[in-house]
Amino acid sequence: MGGQTGYTIRQAAYDLCKLRGHGLLVKPDRSRRYQVPPPAPPAARTIAALLTLRDQVIGPILAGVRSPRLGRKPAHWTAVDRDYETLRIGM
């Protein structure tokens, strides 16, 4: 991935090791590739659920929890802005 996204080779190796340990991936002999094991639907479904949670749930929550940037507040608040600010402060 070239380090462009901040996801390093070490993190990828760790993730692959964890997925292999949980039986969600297998590595055929003498191969550098990984495959989803033969009873594919449960493993593939679990991997898809983990990716969805990371991208669409955990990422936005962590982005909203960090301390806000200092600066002026918007002059005109919409209902969505007020709801988001209330939710962010409550978390």
N, CA, C and O atoms as a CHARMM CRD file, in Angstrom:
* protein
*
  364
    1    1 MET  N      0.81700  -1.19000   0.00000 PROA 1      0.00000
    2    1 MET  CA     0.00000   0.00000   0.00000 PROA 1      0.00000
    3    1 MET  C      0.86400   1.25900   0.00000 PROA 1      0.00000
    4    1 MET  O      0.35100   2.36500  -0.16700 PROA 1      0.00000
    5    2 GLY  N      2.15600   1.09700   0.18400 PROA 2      0.00000
    6    2 GLY  CA     3.04800   2.21800   0.00800 PROA 2      0.00000
    7    2 GLY  C      3.04300   3.24000   1.12400 PROA 2      0.00000
    8    2 GLY  O      3.71000   4.26700   1.00100 PROA 2      0.00000
    9    3 GLY  N      2.33400   3.01100   2.18900 PROA 3      0.00000
   10    3 GLY  CA     2.33700   3.94900   3.29700 PROA 3      0.00000
   11    3 GLY  C      1.50800   5.19700   3.06700 PROA 3      0.00000
   12    3 GLY  O      1.50700   6.09300   3.91100 PROA 3      0.00000
   13    4 GLN  N      0.80700   5.28000   1.95500 PROA 4      0.00000
   14    4 GLN  CA     0.01000   6.46900   1.66000 PROA 4      0.00000
   15    4 GLN  C     -1.16000   6.64100   2.62200 PROA 4      0.00000
   16    4 GLN  O     -1.53500   7.76900   2.94300 PROA 4      0.00000
   17    5 THR  N     -1.73400   5.54300   3.08000 PROA 5      0.00000
   18    5 THR  CA    -2.91300   5.62600   3.93900 PROA 5      0.00000
   19    5 THR  C     -2.56300   5.53400   5.41300 PROA 5      0.00000
   20    5 THR  O     -3.45100   5.65200   6.25800 PROA 5      0.00000
   21    6 GLY  N     -1.30600   5.33000   5.74400 PROA 6      0.00000
   22    6 GLY  CA    -0.92300   5.17700   7.13900 PROA 6      0.00000
   23    6 GLY  C     -1.04400   3.73900   7.61300 PROA 6      0.00000
   24    6 GLY  O     -0.73400   3.44800   8.76800 PROA 6      0.00000
   25    7 TYR  N     -1.48000   2.84400   6.76400 PROA 7      0.00000
   26    7 TYR  CA    -1.61400   1.41900   7.08000 PROA 7      0.00000
   27    7 TYR  C     -0.31300   0.74400   6.68200 PROA 7      0.00000
   28    7 TYR  O     -0.01800   0.60600   5.49400 PROA 7      0.00000
   29    8 THR  N      0.46600   0.32400   7.67000 PROA 8      0.00000
   30    8 THR  CA     1.80500  -0.17800   7.39500 PROA 8      0.00000
   31    8 THR  C      1.81300  -1.68100   7.13600 PROA 8      0.00000
   32    8 THR  O      0.81100  -2.36900   7.32900 PROA 8      0.00000
   33    9 ILE  N      2.96600  -2.16900   6.69500 PROA 9      0.00000
   34    9 ILE  CA     3.13700  -3.59900   6.44400 PROA 9      0.00000
   35    9 ILE  C      2.99500  -4.37700   7.74400 PROA 9      0.00000
   36    9 ILE  O      2.44200  -5.47700   7.75700 PROA 9      0.00000
   37   10 ARG  N      3.48700  -3.81500   8.82500 PROA 10     0.00000
   38   10 ARG  CA     3.35900  -4.49200  10.12600 PROA 10     0.00000
   39   10 ARG  C      1.90500  -4.64400  10.53900 PROA 10     0.00000
   40   10 ARG  O      1.50400  -5.69100  11.04700 PROA 10     0.00000
   41   11 GLN  N      1.11100  -3.59600  10.31800 PROA 11     0.00000
   42   11 GLN  CA    -0.30700  -3.68000  10.66000 PROA 11     0.00000
   43   11 GLN  C     -1.00700  -4.72900   9.79900 PROA 11     0.00000
   44   11 GLN  O     -1.85400  -5.47500  10.29100 PROA 11     0.00000
   45   12 ALA  N     -0.65700  -4.78400   8.52500 PROA 12     0.00000
   46   12 ALA  CA    -1.25700  -5.77500   7.63800 PROA 12     0.00000
   47   12 ALA  C     -0.87800  -7.18600   8.08100 PROA 12     0.00000
   48   12 ALA  O     -1.72300  -8.08100   8.09500 PROA 12     0.00000
   49   13 ALA  N      0.38700  -7.38600   8.44400 PROA 13     0.00000
   50   13 ALA  CA     0.82700  -8.70300   8.90700 PROA 13     0.00000
   51   13 ALA  C      0.09300  -9.09800  10.18500 PROA 13     0.00000
   52   13 ALA  O     -0.30700 -10.25100  10.34600 PROA 13     0.00000
   53   14 TYR  N     -0.07800  -8.15100  11.07900 PROA 14     0.00000
   54   14 TYR  CA    -0.80100  -8.41300  12.33100 PROA 14     0.00000
   55   14 TYR  C     -2.25700  -8.79400  12.03300 PROA 14     0.00000
   56   14 TYR  O     -2.78300  -9.75400  12.59500 PROA 14     0.00000
   57   15 ASP  N     -2.89800  -8.02800  11.14200 PROA 15     0.00000
   58   15 ASP  CA    -4.29100  -8.31400  10.80700 PROA 15     0.00000
   59   15 ASP  C     -4.43900  -9.68600  10.15900 PROA 15     0.00000
   60   15 ASP  O     -5.36500 -10.42900  10.48300 PROA 15     0.00000
   61   16 LEU  N     -3.52800 -10.02700   9.24300 PROA 16     0.00000
   62   16 LEU  CA    -3.57600 -11.34000   8.60300 PROA 16     0.00000
   63   16 LEU  C     -3.37300 -12.45200   9.62900 PROA 16     0.00000
   64   16 LEU  O     -4.03400 -13.48900   9.56200 PROA 16     0.00000
   65   17 CYS  N     -2.46800 -12.24000  10.57000 PROA 17     0.00000
   66   17 CYS  CA    -2.21500 -13.23100  11.61400 PROA 17     0.00000
   67   17 CYS  C     -3.47700 -13.44400  12.46200 PROA 17     0.00000
   68   17 CYS  O     -3.83400 -14.57900  12.78000 PROA 17     0.00000
   69   18 LYS  N     -4.13900 -12.35700  12.81900 PROA 18     0.00000
   70   18 LYS  CA    -5.36100 -12.46200  13.62400 PROA 18     0.00000
   71   18 LYS  C     -6.47000 -13.17300  12.84500 PROA 18     0.00000
   72   18 LYS  O     -7.17000 -14.01900  13.40200 PROA 18     0.00000
   73   19 LEU  N     -6.63400 -12.83900  11.56900 PROA 19     0.00000
   74   19 LEU  CA    -7.66800 -13.48300  10.75700 PROA 19     0.00000
   75   19 LEU  C     -7.38200 -14.97500  10.58700 PROA 19     0.00000
   76   19 LEU  O     -8.30200 -15.79300  10.60400 PROA 19     0.00000
   77   20 ARG  N     -6.09300 -15.32900  10.42200 PROA 20     0.00000
   78   20 ARG  CA    -5.73700 -16.74900  10.33500 PROA 20     0.00000
   79   20 ARG  C     -6.00700 -17.45200  11.65700 PROA 20     0.00000
   80   20 ARG  O     -6.48400 -18.58700  11.67400 PROA 20     0.00000
   81   21 GLY  N     -5.70500 -16.78400  12.76100 PROA 21     0.00000
   82   21 GLY  CA    -5.91700 -17.37100  14.08200 PROA 21     0.00000
   83   21 GLY  C     -7.38200 -17.64000  14.37900 PROA 21     0.00000
   84   21 GLY  O     -7.71800 -18.60200  15.06800 PROA 21     0.00000
   85   22 HSD  N     -8.24800 -16.78600  13.85700 PROA 22     0.00000
   86   22 HSD  CA    -9.68800 -16.96600  14.06300 PROA 22     0.00000
   87   22 HSD  C    -10.31000 -17.89900  13.02500 PROA 22     0.00000
   88   22 HSD  O    -11.51000 -18.17200  13.06600 PROA 22     0.00000
   89   23 GLY  N     -9.48300 -18.38500  12.09200 PROA 23     0.00000
   90   23 GLY  CA    -9.98300 -19.32300  11.09200 PROA 23     0.00000
   91   23 GLY  C    -10.75700 -18.66900   9.96700 PROA 23     0.00000
   92   23 GLY  O    -11.51800 -19.33700   9.26700 PROA 23     0.00000
   93   24 LEU  N    -10.57000 -17.34900   9.78100 PROA 24     0.00000
   94   24 LEU  CA   -11.28700 -16.65400   8.71400 PROA 24     0.00000
   95   24 LEU  C    -10.49900 -16.65000   7.40700 PROA 24     0.00000
   96   24 LEU  O    -11.06800 -16.39400   6.34600 PROA 24     0.00000
   97   25 LEU  N     -9.20100 -16.92800   7.47000 PROA 25     0.00000
   98   25 LEU  CA    -8.35100 -17.01700   6.28800 PROA 25     0.00000
   99   25 LEU  C     -7.46600 -18.24100   6.41200 PROA 25     0.00000
  100   25 LEU  O     -7.11300 -18.65900   7.51500 PROA 25     0.00000
  101   26 VAL  N     -7.10900 -18.81400   5.26900 PROA 26     0.00000
  102   26 VAL  CA    -6.13200 -19.90000   5.23700 PROA 26     0.00000
  103   26 VAL  C     -5.07300 -19.54800   4.19900 PROA 26     0.00000
  104   26 VAL  O     -5.33700 -18.82100   3.24100 PROA 26     0.00000
  105   27 LYS  N     -3.86900 -20.07800   4.40900 PROA 27     0.00000
  106   27 LYS  CA    -2.77700 -19.85400   3.47100 PROA 27     0.00000
  107   27 LYS  C     -2.38500 -21.20200   2.90500 PROA 27     0.00000
  108   27 LYS  O     -1.85600 -22.04600   3.62900 PROA 27     0.00000
  109   28 PRO  N     -2.63700 -21.42300   1.60700 PROA 28     0.00000
  110   28 PRO  CA    -2.23400 -22.70300   1.00400 PROA 28     0.00000
  111   28 PRO  C     -0.71800 -22.88900   1.08600 PROA 28     0.00000
  112   28 PRO  O      0.03600 -21.91700   1.14100 PROA 28     0.00000
  113   29 ASP  N     -0.28800 -24.14400   1.09400 PROA 29     0.00000
  114   29 ASP  CA     1.13800 -24.44400   1.16800 PROA 29     0.00000
  115   29 ASP  C      1.89200 -23.80100   0.01300 PROA 29     0.00000
  116   29 ASP  O      1.41200 -23.75700  -1.12000 PROA 29     0.00000
  117   30 ARG  N      3.07900 -23.30500   0.32500 PROA 30     0.00000
  118   30 ARG  CA     3.98100 -22.71900  -0.66500 PROA 30     0.00000
  119   30 ARG  C      3.32000 -21.60600  -1.48000 PROA 30     0.00000
  120   30 ARG  O      3.53700 -21.50400  -2.68800 PROA 30     0.00000
  121   31 SER  N      2.53800 -20.79600  -0.83500 PROA 31     0.00000
  122   31 SER  CA     1.86400 -19.71200  -1.52900 PROA 31     0.00000
  123   31 SER  C      1.98700 -18.44000  -0.71100 PROA 31     0.00000
  124   31 SER  O      2.12100 -18.49200   0.51200 PROA 31     0.00000
  125   32 ARG  N      1.94400 -17.31200  -1.37500 PROA 32     0.00000
  126   32 ARG  CA     1.95000 -16.03100  -0.68100 PROA 32     0.00000
  127   32 ARG  C      0.55300 -15.44200  -0.59300 PROA 32     0.00000
  128   32 ARG  O      0.36000 -14.35700  -0.04600 PROA 32     0.00000
  129   33 ARG  N     -0.40600 -16.15300  -1.12800 PROA 33     0.00000
  130   33 ARG  CA    -1.78300 -15.66000  -1.15000 PROA 33     0.00000
  131   33 ARG  C     -2.59300 -16.25300  -0.00300 PROA 33     0.00000
  132   33 ARG  O     -2.23700 -17.28400   0.56700 PROA 33     0.00000
  133   34 TYR  N     -3.66500 -15.59100   0.31100 PROA 34     0.00000
  134   34 TYR  CA    -4.58300 -16.07000   1.33800 PROA 34     0.00000
  135   34 TYR  C     -5.93200 -16.32200   0.69200 PROA 34     0.00000
  136   34 TYR  O     -6.30400 -15.67100  -0.28400 PROA 34     0.00000
  137   35 GLN  N     -6.66200 -17.28300   1.25600 PROA 35     0.00000
  138   35 GLN  CA    -7.98600 -17.61600   0.73400 PROA 35     0.00000
  139   35 GLN  C     -8.96400 -17.71900   1.89200 PROA 35     0.00000
  140   35 GLN  O     -8.58700 -17.99900   3.03000 PROA 35     0.00000
  141   36 VAL  N    -10.22600 -17.48600   1.57300 PROA 36     0.00000
  142   36 VAL  CA   -11.28400 -17.72100   2.55400 PROA 36     0.00000
  143   36 VAL  C    -11.49900 -19.22700   2.59000 PROA 36     0.00000
  144   36 VAL  O    -11.58700 -19.85000   1.53200 PROA 36     0.00000
  145   37 PRO  N    -11.58500 -19.83700   3.77800 PROA 37     0.00000
  146   37 PRO  CA   -11.70300 -21.29600   3.85600 PROA 37     0.00000
  147   37 PRO  C    -12.95700 -21.82300   3.15800 PROA 37     0.00000
  148   37 PRO  O    -13.89800 -21.06700   2.91600 PROA 37     0.00000
  149   38 PRO  N    -12.97100 -23.13700   2.82800 PROA 38     0.00000
  150   38 PRO  CA   -14.06800 -23.71800   2.05100 PROA 38     0.00000
  151   38 PRO  C    -15.48800 -23.43300   2.55000 PROA 38     0.00000
  152   38 PRO  O    -16.33100 -23.09400   1.72000 PROA 38     0.00000
  153   39 PRO  N    -15.81500 -23.54500   3.84100 PROA 39     0.00000
  154   39 PRO  CA   -17.18200 -23.12200   4.18800 PROA 39     0.00000
  155   39 PRO  C    -17.24200 -21.59700   4.14500 PROA 39     0.00000
  156   39 PRO  O    -17.31400 -20.93300   5.17800 PROA 39     0.00000
  157   40 ALA  N    -17.21000 -21.05600   2.91900 PROA 40     0.00000
  158   40 ALA  CA   -16.97600 -19.63200   2.69300 PROA 40     0.00000
  159   40 ALA  C    -18.01500 -18.67900   3.26600 PROA 40     0.00000
  160   40 ALA  O    -17.61700 -17.65700   3.82600 PROA 40     0.00000
  161   41 PRO  N    -19.29900 -18.93100   3.16900 PROA 41     0.00000
  162   41 PRO  CA   -20.24700 -17.88100   3.57800 PROA 41     0.00000
  163   41 PRO  C    -20.05700 -17.34400   4.99500 PROA 41     0.00000
  164   41 PRO  O    -20.06800 -16.12400   5.16000 PROA 41     0.00000
  165   42 PRO  N    -19.88000 -18.17900   6.04100 PROA 42     0.00000
  166   42 PRO  CA   -19.71900 -17.56700   7.36600 PROA 42     0.00000
  167   42 PRO  C    -18.44200 -16.72400   7.49100 PROA 42     0.00000
  168   42 PRO  O    -18.47400 -15.64000   8.07300 PROA 42     0.00000
  169   43 ALA  N    -17.31700 -17.21800   6.94700 PROA 43     0.00000
  170   43 ALA  CA   -16.06500 -16.47100   7.05200 PROA 43     0.00000
  171   43 ALA  C    -16.12400 -15.18300   6.24500 PROA 43     0.00000
  172   43 ALA  O    -15.71900 -14.12700   6.73000 PROA 43     0.00000
  173   44 ALA  N    -16.62200 -15.26300   5.02200 PROA 44     0.00000
  174   44 ALA  CA   -16.71700 -14.06700   4.18200 PROA 44     0.00000
  175   44 ALA  C    -17.67600 -13.05500   4.79700 PROA 44     0.00000
  176   44 ALA  O    -17.42100 -11.85100   4.74700 PROA 44     0.00000
  177   45 ARG  N    -18.75700 -13.52400   5.36700 PROA 45     0.00000
  178   45 ARG  CA   -19.72600 -12.63800   6.00900 PROA 45     0.00000
  179   45 ARG  C    -19.09400 -11.93700   7.21500 PROA 45     0.00000
  180   45 ARG  O    -19.32100 -10.74700   7.43000 PROA 45     0.00000
  181   46 THR  N    -18.30900 -12.66900   7.99600 PROA 46     0.00000
  182   46 THR  CA   -17.65400 -12.08500   9.16300 PROA 46     0.00000
  183   46 THR  C    -16.63700 -11.03700   8.75000 PROA 46     0.00000
  184   46 THR  O    -16.56800  -9.97000   9.36000 PROA 46     0.00000
  185   47 ILE  N    -15.84300 -11.32500   7.72000 PROA 47     0.00000
  186   47 ILE  CA   -14.85100 -10.36800   7.24200 PROA 47     0.00000
  187   47 ILE  C    -15.54500  -9.10700   6.72800 PROA 47     0.00000
  188   47 ILE  O    -15.10300  -7.99600   7.02300 PROA 47     0.00000
  189   48 ALA  N    -16.62000  -9.26600   5.96800 PROA 48     0.00000
  190   48 ALA  CA   -17.35600  -8.11000   5.45700 PROA 48     0.00000
  191   48 ALA  C    -17.94500  -7.28800   6.59900 PROA 48     0.00000
  192   48 ALA  O    -17.94200  -6.05900   6.54200 PROA 48     0.00000
  193   49 ALA  N    -18.44900  -7.95500   7.63300 PROA 49     0.00000
  194   49 ALA  CA   -19.00900  -7.23700   8.78200 PROA 49     0.00000
  195   49 ALA  C    -17.92400  -6.45200   9.51200 PROA 49     0.00000
  196   49 ALA  O    -18.15700  -5.31500   9.92100 PROA 49     0.00000
  197   50 LEU  N    -16.73900  -7.04400   9.68200 PROA 50     0.00000
  198   50 LEU  CA   -15.64400  -6.34200  10.34800 PROA 50     0.00000
  199   50 LEU  C    -15.20900  -5.10700   9.55900 PROA 50     0.00000
  200   50 LEU  O    -14.96700  -4.05100  10.14300 PROA 50     0.00000
  201   51 LEU  N    -15.11000  -5.23500   8.24900 PROA 51     0.00000
  202   51 LEU  CA   -14.72500  -4.09400   7.42500 PROA 51     0.00000
  203   51 LEU  C    -15.78000  -2.99700   7.46900 PROA 51     0.00000
  204   51 LEU  O    -15.44500  -1.81500   7.54800 PROA 51     0.00000
  205   52 THR  N    -17.04500  -3.38100   7.41900 PROA 52     0.00000
  206   52 THR  CA   -18.12000  -2.40500   7.48000 PROA 52     0.00000
  207   52 THR  C    -18.12100  -1.68000   8.81300 PROA 52     0.00000
  208   52 THR  O    -18.27500  -0.45900   8.85500 PROA 52     0.00000
  209   53 LEU  N    -17.95200  -2.41900   9.90600 PROA 53     0.00000
  210   53 LEU  CA   -17.89100  -1.78500  11.22600 PROA 53     0.00000
  211   53 LEU  C    -16.74200  -0.78600  11.30300 PROA 53     0.00000
  212   53 LEU  O    -16.90400   0.32200  11.81400 PROA 53     0.00000
  213   54 ARG  N    -15.58600  -1.18800  10.79400 PROA 54     0.00000
  214   54 ARG  CA   -14.42700  -0.29900  10.86600 PROA 54     0.00000
  215   54 ARG  C    -14.64100   0.97200  10.05300 PROA 54     0.00000
  216   54 ARG  O    -14.36700   2.07300  10.53000 PROA 54     0.00000
  217   55 ASP  N    -15.12800   0.82000   8.83100 PROA 55     0.00000
  218   55 ASP  CA   -15.23600   1.96200   7.93200 PROA 55     0.00000
  219   55 ASP  C    -16.42800   2.86800   8.23100 PROA 55     0.00000
  220   55 ASP  O    -16.31000   4.09100   8.14900 PROA 55     0.00000
  221   56 GLN  N    -17.56800   2.28400   8.57400 PROA 56     0.00000
  222   56 GLN  CA   -18.78700   3.07500   8.66500 PROA 56     0.00000
  223   56 GLN  C    -19.25700   3.35700  10.07800 PROA 56     0.00000
  224   56 GLN  O    -20.12700   4.20600  10.27100 PROA 56     0.00000
  225   57 VAL  N    -18.70900   2.67100  11.07600 PROA 57     0.00000
  226   57 VAL  CA   -19.15800   2.89600  12.45000 PROA 57     0.00000
  227   57 VAL  C    -18.02600   3.39800  13.32500 PROA 57     0.00000
  228   57 VAL  O    -18.10600   4.49300  13.88200 PROA 57     0.00000
  229   58 ILE  N    -16.97700   2.60800  13.44900 PROA 58     0.00000
  230   58 ILE  CA   -15.90500   2.94200  14.38900 PROA 58     0.00000
  231   58 ILE  C    -15.13700   4.18200  13.93000 PROA 58     0.00000
  232   58 ILE  O    -14.82900   5.05100  14.74600 PROA 58     0.00000
  233   59 GLY  N    -14.82500   4.27500  12.64000 PROA 59     0.00000
  234   59 GLY  CA   -14.07800   5.43500  12.13200 PROA 59     0.00000
  235   59 GLY  C    -14.77500   6.75800  12.39000 PROA 59     0.00000
  236   59 GLY  O    -14.16100   7.66700  12.94900 PROA 59     0.00000
  237   60 PRO  N    -16.04600   6.90100  11.99800 PROA 60     0.00000
  238   60 PRO  CA   -16.73500   8.16700  12.26700 PROA 60     0.00000
  239   60 PRO  C    -16.88800   8.47900  13.75500 PROA 60     0.00000
  240   60 PRO  O    -16.82600   9.64300  14.15100 PROA 60     0.00000
  241   61 ILE  N    -17.08500   7.45800  14.57600 PROA 61     0.00000
  242   61 ILE  CA   -17.20300   7.70500  16.01500 PROA 61     0.00000
  243   61 ILE  C    -15.88200   8.24400  16.55800 PROA 61     0.00000
  244   61 ILE  O    -15.86700   9.21900  17.30900 PROA 61     0.00000
  245   62 LEU  N    -14.77100   7.60700  16.17700 PROA 62     0.00000
  246   62 LEU  CA   -13.47800   8.07400  16.65400 PROA 62     0.00000
  247   62 LEU  C    -13.15000   9.46400  16.11800 PROA 62     0.00000
  248   62 LEU  O    -12.51900  10.26100  16.81200 PROA 62     0.00000
  249   63 ALA  N    -13.56800   9.75900  14.90400 PROA 63     0.00000
  250   63 ALA  CA   -13.32000  11.08800  14.35100 PROA 63     0.00000
  251   63 ALA  C    -14.11300  12.14400  15.11200 PROA 63     0.00000
  252   63 ALA  O    -13.63900  13.26800  15.27400 PROA 63     0.00000
  253   64 GLY  N    -15.31300  11.80100  15.58300 PROA 64     0.00000
  254   64 GLY  CA   -16.13300  12.75600  16.31800 PROA 64     0.00000
  255   64 GLY  C    -15.72000  12.92400  17.75300 PROA 64     0.00000
  256   64 GLY  O    -16.04800  13.93900  18.36900 PROA 64     0.00000
  257   65 VAL  N    -15.00500  11.95500  18.31400 PROA 65     0.00000
  258   65 VAL  CA   -14.62000  12.01400  19.71900 PROA 65     0.00000
  259   65 VAL  C    -13.40800  12.90900  19.93700 PROA 65     0.00000
  260   65 VAL  O    -13.24800  13.50100  21.00500 PROA 65     0.00000
  261   66 ARG  N    -12.56100  13.00500  18.92900 PROA 66     0.00000
  262   66 ARG  CA   -11.34800  13.80100  19.11100 PROA 66     0.00000
  263   66 ARG  C    -11.71100  15.24600  19.43600 PROA 66     0.00000
  264   66 ARG  O    -12.81200  15.70700  19.13400 PROA 66     0.00000
  265   67 SER  N    -10.79300  15.93600  20.04000 PROA 67     0.00000
  266   67 SER  CA   -11.07700  17.30900  20.45000 PROA 67     0.00000
  267   67 SER  C    -11.29000  18.17400  19.21200 PROA 67     0.00000
  268   67 SER  O    -10.57600  18.03100  18.22000 PROA 67     0.00000
  269   68 PRO  N    -12.25400  19.05200  19.27000 PROA 68     0.00000
  270   68 PRO  CA   -12.54700  19.86900  18.09000 PROA 68     0.00000
  271   68 PRO  C    -11.44400  20.88800  17.82700 PROA 68     0.00000
  272   68 PRO  O    -10.69000  21.25200  18.72900 PROA 68     0.00000
  273   69 ARG  N    -11.36300  21.33400  16.60000 PROA 69     0.00000
  274   69 ARG  CA   -10.40200  22.36200  16.25000 PROA 69     0.00000
  275   69 ARG  C    -10.85700  23.68600  16.85200 PROA 69     0.00000
  276   69 ARG  O    -12.04600  24.00400  16.87500 PROA 69     0.00000
  277   70 LEU  N     -9.90400  24.43200  17.32800 PROA 70     0.00000
  278   70 LEU  CA   -10.24300  25.73900  17.87400 PROA 70     0.00000
  279   70 LEU  C    -10.49600  26.70500  16.72900 PROA 70     0.00000
  280   70 LEU  O     -9.78300  26.69900  15.72600 PROA 70     0.00000
  281   71 GLY  N    -11.48100  27.50300  16.88500 PROA 71     0.00000
  282   71 GLY  CA   -11.81800  28.46700  15.85100 PROA 71     0.00000
  283   71 GLY  C    -13.21900  28.98900  16.09700 PROA 71     0.00000
  284   71 GLY  O    -13.87400  28.63400  17.07700 PROA 71     0.00000
  285   72 ARG  N    -13.65800  29.83000  15.19900 PROA 72     0.00000
  286   72 ARG  CA   -14.99000  30.38700  15.35800 PROA 72     0.00000
  287   72 ARG  C    -16.05300  29.35500  15.04500 PROA 72     0.00000
  288   72 ARG  O    -15.87900  28.51300  14.16400 PROA 72     0.00000
  289   73 LYS  N    -17.13700  29.42400  15.76000 PROA 73     0.00000
  290   73 LYS  CA   -18.28100  28.55800  15.48000 PROA 73     0.00000
  291   73 LYS  C    -19.00800  29.13300  14.26800 PROA 73     0.00000
  292   73 LYS  O    -18.87100  30.32200  13.97700 PROA 73     0.00000
  293   74 PRO  N    -19.77600  28.31400  13.56000 PROA 74     0.00000
  294   74 PRO  CA   -20.49300  28.82500  12.39100 PROA 74     0.00000
  295   74 PRO  C    -21.51800  29.89100  12.78700 PROA 74     0.00000
  296   74 PRO  O    -22.10900  29.82700  13.86400 PROA 74     0.00000
  297   75 ALA  N    -21.71500  30.84400  11.92200 PROA 75     0.00000
  298   75 ALA  CA   -22.67900  31.91500  12.18900 PROA 75     0.00000
  299   75 ALA  C    -24.10500  31.38400  12.12900 PROA 75     0.00000
  300   75 ALA  O    -24.96300  31.81300  12.89900 PROA 75     0.00000
  301   76 HSD  N    -24.35700  30.45300  11.22000 PROA 76     0.00000
  302   76 HSD  CA   -25.71100  29.91100  11.05400 PROA 76     0.00000
  303   76 HSD  C    -25.67000  28.41100  11.30400 PROA 76     0.00000
  304   76 HSD  O    -25.05700  27.66200  10.54300 PROA 76     0.00000
  305   77 TRP  N    -26.33500  27.97100  12.38700 PROA 77     0.00000
  306   77 TRP  CA   -26.37400  26.56100  12.73900 PROA 77     0.00000
  307   77 TRP  C    -27.62700  25.93500  12.15200 PROA 77     0.00000
  308   77 TRP  O    -28.73000  26.45200  12.32600 PROA 77     0.00000
  309   78 THR  N    -27.45300  24.82300  11.46000 PROA 78     0.00000
  310   78 THR  CA   -28.61200  24.07000  10.98300 PROA 78     0.00000
  311   78 THR  C    -29.01300  23.08100  12.07600 PROA 78     0.00000
  312   78 THR  O    -28.29600  22.91000  13.06100 PROA 78     0.00000
  313   79 ALA  N    -30.14000  22.44500  11.89900 PROA 79     0.00000
  314   79 ALA  CA   -30.59900  21.45600  12.87700 PROA 79     0.00000
  315   79 ALA  C    -29.60700  20.29700  12.96600 PROA 79     0.00000
  316   79 ALA  O    -29.37200  19.76500  14.05100 PROA 79     0.00000
  317   80 VAL  N    -29.03200  19.90800  11.84500 PROA 80     0.00000
  318   80 VAL  CA   -28.05900  18.82300  11.83400 PROA 80     0.00000
  319   80 VAL  C    -26.80900  19.23000  12.60600 PROA 80     0.00000
  320   80 VAL  O    -26.25300  18.42300  13.35200 PROA 80     0.00000
  321   81 ASP  N    -26.36000  20.48300  12.43400 PROA 81     0.00000
  322   81 ASP  CA   -25.18700  20.96500  13.17200 PROA 81     0.00000
  323   81 ASP  C    -25.43100  20.92200  14.67200 PROA 81     0.00000
  324   81 ASP  O    -24.56200  20.48700  15.42800 PROA 81     0.00000
  325   82 ARG  N    -26.60200  21.36700  15.11200 PROA 82     0.00000
  326   82 ARG  CA   -26.92200  21.36000  16.54200 PROA 82     0.00000
  327   82 ARG  C    -26.98700  19.93300  17.07800 PROA 82     0.00000
  328   82 ARG  O    -26.46700  19.64800  18.15600 PROA 82     0.00000
  329   83 ASP  N    -27.62300  19.03900  16.32700 PROA 83     0.00000
  330   83 ASP  CA   -27.72000  17.64500  16.76800 PROA 83     0.00000
  331   83 ASP  C    -26.34900  16.98900  16.85300 PROA 83     0.00000
  332   83 ASP  O    -26.06200  16.26600  17.80700 PROA 83     0.00000
  333   84 TYR  N    -25.50400  17.24000  15.86000 PROA 84     0.00000
  334   84 TYR  CA   -24.15900  16.65800  15.85300 PROA 84     0.00000
  335   84 TYR  C    -23.34200  17.18100  17.01900 PROA 84     0.00000
  336   84 TYR  O    -22.64500  16.41200  17.68100 PROA 84     0.00000
  337   85 GLU  N    -23.42000  18.48800  17.28200 PROA 85     0.00000
  338   85 GLU  CA   -22.66400  19.06500  18.39100 PROA 85     0.00000
  339   85 GLU  C    -23.13900  18.51500  19.72100 PROA 85     0.00000
  340   85 GLU  O    -22.32000  18.23600  20.59600 PROA 85     0.00000
  341   86 THR  N    -24.44200  18.35200  19.89300 PROA 86     0.00000
  342   86 THR  CA   -24.98800  17.78800  21.12900 PROA 86     0.00000
  343   86 THR  C    -24.51400  16.34300  21.30000 PROA 86     0.00000
  344   86 THR  O    -24.12200  15.94900  22.39800 PROA 86     0.00000
  345   87 LEU  N    -24.54400  15.56400  20.24400 PROA 87     0.00000
  346   87 LEU  CA   -24.09500  14.18900  20.29700 PROA 87     0.00000
  347   87 LEU  C    -22.60200  14.11600  20.60300 PROA 87     0.00000
  348   87 LEU  O    -22.18300  13.28900  21.41300 PROA 87     0.00000
  349   88 ARG  N    -21.79300  14.96400  19.97000 PROA 88     0.00000
  350   88 ARG  CA   -20.34900  14.95800  20.18600 PROA 88     0.00000
  351   88 ARG  C    -20.01000  15.31700  21.62600 PROA 88     0.00000
  352   88 ARG  O    -19.14700  14.68600  22.23600 PROA 88     0.00000
  353   89 ILE  N    -20.67900  16.32100  22.17200 PROA 89     0.00000
  354   89 ILE  CA   -20.41700  16.72300  23.55800 PROA 89     0.00000
  355   89 ILE  C    -20.87300  15.63900  24.52700 PROA 89     0.00000
  356   89 ILE  O    -20.21300  15.38900  25.53500 PROA 89     0.00000
  357   90 GLY  N    -21.99800  14.99500  24.22800 PROA 90     0.00000
  358   90 GLY  CA   -22.50700  13.93700  25.08100 PROA 90     0.00000
  359   90 GLY  C    -21.61000  12.71500  25.12800 PROA 90     0.00000
  360   90 GLY  O    -21.58800  11.98800  26.12200 PROA 90     0.00000
  361   91 MET  N    -20.86700  12.49000  24.04500 PROA 91     0.00000
  362   91 MET  CA   -19.98500  11.32100  24.01300 PROA 91     0.00000
  363   91 MET  C    -18.73800  11.61000  24.79500 PROA 91     0.00000
  364   91 MET  O    -17.86000  10.75300  24.89500 PROA 91     0.00000
